[in-house]
Amino acid sequence: MLRLMSLLPAFLDLHGARAVVVGGGAVALRRTRTLLDAGLHVQVIAPDRCAELAALTADWQPRAYRSGDLRGAALVVAATSHAGVNAQVVRDARDLGLLVNDASDATRGNLRFPAVAEQAGVQVAVSTGRELPMLAQALTERTRDLLPTPEQLGTWTGQREAALTLPEPQRQAALGALRRDIRRAVGVPA
C-alpha cells in the first residue's frame, strides 16, 4: 500500500509581505497573479517576461537569479524552465527557512498551491496529495457550484449573529436551525 505524505492544510495571511517569483513565463504569471490577489508585494526576477506578466503590478528585475535575492522574502516561487536554477532557488529558500514552491517539481518545495474555488469570501482549496492537478481542478470546479451566493452568506451571517444574542436554549435551537439550513443548501443530509 502506498503511503502518502501528509500536508498541513492552512490559509495564510501574508498581506503586505514580500514574495519573490523567479521566472517570467506562463507558470510565473499564474503564481504572480495568485500572490498579488492575496495582497503580497511580488518581485519577479527573470531576464525576460511574458506580456501578461509585464502588465501586472509586480516589480520586475530584468536579470538572472542570484544568491541573496531571497533575503527579506516571506515566500518564494521557482518557476523557470531550467531545473538547475529552480533547484538552486529551492536550496537557497530552504536555507533561509522560507516557504518555497518549485513549480517544476512540487515535492522539492515546502509549499504547494492548491486549486481554489472562491465566491462571496468563501474559499475551498483542494490538493490531491499527489501530483494530479487535473483532479484537484475537477474537484474544485464541482465544488464551485456548492458555494453560497453573497445573499445567502449575508443571510446566514445575520442569522448566526442574531442567534448568538439569544439566551439558552433558544440560542442552540436557532443555531441548530441555521446548521440544518446550510447543510440543506449544500446538499448534505441534516
C-alpha positions in Angstrom: 0.0 0.0 0.0 1.3 3.4 -1.0 1.7 5.8 2.0 1.1 9.4 1.1 2.9 12.3 2.8 0.5 14.3 4.9 0.5 18.0 4.2 -0.7 20.7 6.6 -3.7 22.5 5.1 -3.6 26.1 6.1 -4.8 29.6 4.9 -2.0 32.1 5.4 -2.5 35.9 5.8 0.6 37.2 4.1 -0.9 40.6 3.1 1.9 43.1 2.6 4.7 40.5 2.8 7.4 40.3 0.1 7.3 37.4 -2.3 9.9 36.5 -5.0 9.0 34.7 -8.2 11.9 33.5 -10.2 10.9 33.1 -13.8 8.9 35.0 -16.4 6.7 32.6 -18.3 3.2 31.3 -18.0 3.7 29.5 -14.7 5.3 32.5 -13.2 2.4 34.5 -14.4 -0.2 32.3 -12.7 1.8 32.2 -9.4 2.3 36.0 -9.5 -1.4 36.6 -10.0 -2.2 34.4 -7.1 0.3 36.2 -4.8 -0.9 39.7 -5.9 -4.5 38.7 -5.3 -3.5 37.6 -1.8 -2.0 41.1 -1.2 1.7 40.3 -1.4 4.3 42.6 -2.9 5.8 40.5 -5.6 9.2 40.8 -7.1 9.7 38.9 -10.4 13.3 38.0 -11.3 13.8 36.9 -14.9 15.8 38.1 -17.9 12.6 38.1 -19.9 8.9 38.0 -19.1 5.7 37.3 -21.0 3.5 40.2 -22.0 0.7 39.3 -19.5 3.3 39.3 -16.6 4.6 42.7 -17.7 1.0 44.1 -17.4 0.8 43.1 -13.7 1.9 45.4 -10.8 4.8 43.2 -9.8 8.3 44.6 -9.5 10.5 43.2 -12.3 14.2 42.6 -12.0 15.3 42.0 -15.6 18.2 39.6 -14.9 19.1 36.1 -13.9 18.6 34.9 -10.3 21.4 35.5 -7.9 22.0 34.1 -4.4 20.9 36.8 -2.0 17.8 37.7 -4.0 15.6 36.0 -1.4 16.7 37.9 1.7 13.6 39.6 3.3 11.1 37.5 1.4 8.3 35.6 3.1 7.6 33.3 0.2 9.4 32.2 -2.9 8.4 30.5 -6.2 10.9 28.9 -8.5 9.2 28.9 -11.9 11.9 28.9 -14.6 12.2 26.4 -17.4 15.7 25.4 -16.0 15.7 22.6 -13.4 19.1 23.7 -12.1 18.0 27.3 -11.4 14.8 26.1 -9.8 16.8 23.7 -7.6 19.2 26.5 -6.5 16.3 28.8 -5.7 14.7 26.0 -3.6 18.0 25.3 -1.7 18.6 29.0 -1.0 15.0 29.4 0.2 15.1 26.4 2.5 18.5 27.6 3.9 16.7 30.8 4.9 13.7 29.0 6.3 11.3 30.4 3.7 8.1 29.0 2.2 9.1 27.8 -1.3 7.2 26.4 -4.2 9.1 24.6 -7.1 6.6 24.9 -9.9 8.5 22.2 -11.9 8.6 19.7 -9.0 6.3 20.4 -6.1 7.8 17.7 -4.0 11.1 19.7 -3.7 9.5 22.7 -2.1 7.6 23.0 1.2 4.7 25.0 -0.3 2.1 23.8 -2.8 -0.5 25.9 -4.5 -4.0 24.2 -4.3 -6.8 24.5 -6.8 -9.2 27.1 -5.3 -12.9 27.8 -5.7 -14.0 31.1 -4.3 -17.2 33.1 -4.1 -18.5 35.7 -1.6 -15.4 35.4 0.5 -15.7 31.6 0.9 -12.7 29.7 -0.3 -12.3 26.0 -0.8 -8.8 24.7 -1.6 -8.1 21.3 -3.0 -4.9 19.3 -3.1 -4.7 15.7 -4.2 -1.8 14.8 -2.0 -0.2 13.6 -5.2 0.9 15.3 -8.4 -2.6 15.3 -10.0 -3.5 18.9 -10.6 -6.2 17.9 -13.1 -8.0 16.0 -10.4 -7.7 18.9 -8.0 -9.1 21.3 -10.7 -12.0 19.0 -11.5 -13.0 18.7 -7.8 -12.7 22.5 -7.5 -15.0 23.0 -10.5 -17.5 20.7 -8.9 -17.3 22.4 -5.6 -17.8 25.9 -7.0 -21.4 25.1 -7.6 -21.9 24.5 -3.9 -20.6 27.8 -2.7 -23.1 30.2 -1.3 -24.2 33.4 -3.1 -23.3 36.7 -1.4 -27.0 37.0 -0.5 -27.1 33.5 1.2 -23.9 34.2 3.1 -25.2 37.6 4.3 -28.5 36.0 5.4 -26.7 33.2 7.3 -24.2 35.5 8.9 -27.1 37.7 10.1 -29.0 34.6 11.5 -25.9 33.5 13.3 -25.2 36.9 14.9 -28.9 37.1 16.0 -28.8 33.6 17.4 -25.7 34.4 19.5 -27.6 37.1 21.3 -30.4 34.7 22.4 -30.5 33.1 25.9 -30.2 29.3 26.1 -31.9 27.1 25.0 -33.2 29.4 22.2 -29.6 30.0 21.1 -28.9 26.4 20.5 -32.3 25.9 18.7 -31.6 28.9 16.4 -28.0 27.7 15.7 -29.4 24.2 15.0 -31.9 25.5 12.5 -29.2 27.5 10.8 -26.9 24.5 10.6 -29.7 22.4 9.0 -30.5 25.2 6.5 -26.8 25.5 5.5 -26.4 21.7 5.2 -29.6 21.5 3.1 -28.3 24.3 0.8 -25.1 22.5 0.0 -26.7 19.1 -0.3 -25.5 17.5 2.9 -28.0 15.4 4.9 -29.0 17.2 8.1 
